[in-house]
Amino acid sequence: MTADTRWLGALGAVTANPHVEGIPLPCDWNSLDARRAVVEAIDAGIGFDGVFAMTDSVALGALRGLADRSVNCPREVKVMGFDGVLEGQLSVPSLSTIDLGVSALAASAVGMLMQRIENPDDPTPGRREVAEFTLVERESTALSAP
């Protein structure tokens, strides 16, 4: 999945849902830029009650930006990431995420690569695999926030 594909998919989901108003906060896909974007949005008076970040690193930066402005997550703003990186389990609050099943994807990719290496003349075309996404609900989107 490319960054453009992920972005277009998220934008399409927001646009298709009449109950969601999406306000993109432009930033590079890293925690420092996300932190800056969230702080600037709060300082500019942009109101929001949730952040869906394109990666967990971006979500972790958003969490930090909220904390910098004393905004309680999840009571005031809920945050959702997309990746399933280990650091999301360790953040405070722990990060809700869409887990891509990276270990399974990596194992599949290595298996396909080994098959190609062991059978270089095999005319079978490559195959496309779709990740098994899993919603992992943690503290950053808790319904009963402390």
Contacts in CASP RR format, 6 or more apart in sequence:
PFRMAT RR
TARGET T0000
AUTHOR 0000-0000-0000
METHOD contacts of the structure
MODEL  1
MTADTRWLGALGAVTANPHVEGIPLPCDWNSLDARRAVVEAIDAGIGFDG
VFAMTDSVALGALRGLADRSVNCPREVKVMGFDGVLEGQLSVPSLSTIDL
GVSALAASAVGMLMQRIENPDDPTPGRREVAEFTLVERESTALSAP
1 131 0 8 1.000
3 29 0 8 1.000
3 54 0 8 1.000
6 54 0 8 1.000
6 82 0 8 1.000
7 54 0 8 1.000
10 52 0 8 1.000
10 54 0 8 1.000
11 24 0 8 1.000
14 20 0 8 1.000
14 22 0 8 1.000
14 52 0 8 1.000
23 41 0 8 1.000
23 46 0 8 1.000
23 48 0 8 1.000
25 34 0 8 1.000
25 37 0 8 1.000
25 38 0 8 1.000
25 41 0 8 1.000
25 51 0 8 1.000
26 37 0 8 1.000
27 33 0 8 1.000
27 34 0 8 1.000
27 36 0 8 1.000
27 37 0 8 1.000
27 58 0 8 1.000
29 54 0 8 1.000
29 55 0 8 1.000
29 57 0 8 1.000
29 58 0 8 1.000
30 57 0 8 1.000
30 58 0 8 1.000
31 57 0 8 1.000
31 58 0 8 1.000
31 60 0 8 1.000
31 61 0 8 1.000
31 64 0 8 1.000
32 61 0 8 1.000
33 58 0 8 1.000
34 53 0 8 1.000
34 57 0 8 1.000
34 58 0 8 1.000
34 59 0 8 1.000
34 60 0 8 1.000
34 61 0 8 1.000
34 62 0 8 1.000
34 65 0 8 1.000
35 61 0 8 1.000
35 62 0 8 1.000
35 64 0 8 1.000
35 65 0 8 1.000
35 68 0 8 1.000
37 62 0 8 1.000
38 51 0 8 1.000
38 61 0 8 1.000
38 62 0 8 1.000
38 65 0 8 1.000
38 66 0 8 1.000
38 69 0 8 1.000
39 65 0 8 1.000
39 68 0 8 1.000
39 69 0 8 1.000
41 47 0 8 1.000
41 48 0 8 1.000
42 65 0 8 1.000
42 66 0 8 1.000
42 69 0 8 1.000
42 71 0 8 1.000
43 69 0 8 1.000
48 77 0 8 1.000
49 76 0 8 1.000
49 77 0 8 1.000
49 78 0 8 1.000
50 77 0 8 1.000
50 78 0 8 1.000
50 79 0 8 1.000
50 80 0 8 1.000
51 59 0 8 1.000
51 62 0 8 1.000
51 77 0 8 1.000
51 78 0 8 1.000
51 79 0 8 1.000
51 80 0 8 1.000
52 80 0 8 1.000
52 81 0 8 1.000
52 82 0 8 1.000
53 59 0 8 1.000
53 62 0 8 1.000
53 79 0 8 1.000
53 80 0 8 1.000
53 81 0 8 1.000
53 82 0 8 1.000
54 81 0 8 1.000
54 82 0 8 1.000
55 81 0 8 1.000
55 82 0 8 1.000
55 83 0 8 1.000
56 81 0 8 1.000
56 82 0 8 1.000
56 83 0 8 1.000
56 84 0 8 1.000
56 85 0 8 1.000
56 87 0 8 1.000
56 88 0 8 1.000
56 95 0 8 1.000
56 97 0 8 1.000
57 83 0 8 1.000
57 85 0 8 1.000
58 81 0 8 1.000
59 79 0 8 1.000
59 80 0 8 1.000
59 81 0 8 1.000
59 82 0 8 1.000
59 88 0 8 1.000
59 95 0 8 1.000
59 97 0 8 1.000
59 140 0 8 1.000
60 87 0 8 1.000
60 88 0 8 1.000
60 91 0 8 1.000
60 95 0 8 1.000
62 79 0 8 1.000
63 73 0 8 1.000
63 79 0 8 1.000
63 91 0 8 1.000
63 93 0 8 1.000
63 95 0 8 1.000
63 140 0 8 1.000
65 71 0 8 1.000
66 72 0 8 1.000
66 73 0 8 1.000
66 76 0 8 1.000
66 77 0 8 1.000
66 79 0 8 1.000
67 73 0 8 1.000
71 77 0 8 1.000
72 145 0 8 1.000
73 79 0 8 1.000
73 93 0 8 1.000
73 140 0 8 1.000
74 93 0 8 1.000
74 139 0 8 1.000
74 140 0 8 1.000
74 141 0 8 1.000
74 142 0 8 1.000
74 145 0 8 1.000
75 145 0 8 1.000
75 146 0 8 1.000
78 96 0 8 1.000
78 140 0 8 1.000
78 141 0 8 1.000
78 142 0 8 1.000
79 95 0 8 1.000
79 96 0 8 1.000
79 140 0 8 1.000
79 141 0 8 1.000
80 95 0 8 1.000
80 96 0 8 1.000
80 97 0 8 1.000
80 98 0 8 1.000
80 140 0 8 1.000
80 141 0 8 1.000
81 95 0 8 1.000
81 96 0 8 1.000
81 97 0 8 1.000
81 98 0 8 1.000
82 97 0 8 1.000
82 98 0 8 1.000
82 100 0 8 1.000
83 97 0 8 1.000
83 98 0 8 1.000
83 99 0 8 1.000
83 100 0 8 1.000
83 102 0 8 1.000
84 97 0 8 1.000
84 98 0 8 1.000
84 99 0 8 1.000
84 100 0 8 1.000
84 101 0 8 1.000
84 102 0 8 1.000
84 136 0 8 1.000
85 97 0 8 1.000
87 95 0 8 1.000
88 94 0 8 1.000
88 95 0 8 1.000
88 97 0 8 1.000
88 138 0 8 1.000
89 95 0 8 1.000
89 138 0 8 1.000
91 140 0 8 1.000
92 139 0 8 1.000
93 138 0 8 1.000
93 139 0 8 1.000
93 140 0 8 1.000
93 142 0 8 1.000
94 138 0 8 1.000
94 139 0 8 1.000
94 140 0 8 1.000
95 138 0 8 1.000
95 139 0 8 1.000
95 140 0 8 1.000
96 135 0 8 1.000
96 136 0 8 1.000
96 137 0 8 1.000
96 138 0 8 1.000
96 139 0 8 1.000
96 140 0 8 1.000
96 141 0 8 1.000
97 136 0 8 1.000
97 138 0 8 1.000
98 133 0 8 1.000
98 134 0 8 1.000
98 135 0 8 1.000
98 136 0 8 1.000
99 133 0 8 1.000
99 134 0 8 1.000
99 135 0 8 1.000
99 136 0 8 1.000
100 131 0 8 1.000
100 133 0 8 1.000
101 131 0 8 1.000
101 132 0 8 1.000
101 133 0 8 1.000
101 134 0 8 1.000
104 131 0 8 1.000
104 132 0 8 1.000
105 129 0 8 1.000
105 131 0 8 1.000
108 129 0 8 1.000
112 126 0 8 1.000
112 127 0 8 1.000
115 122 0 8 1.000
116 122 0 8 1.000
END
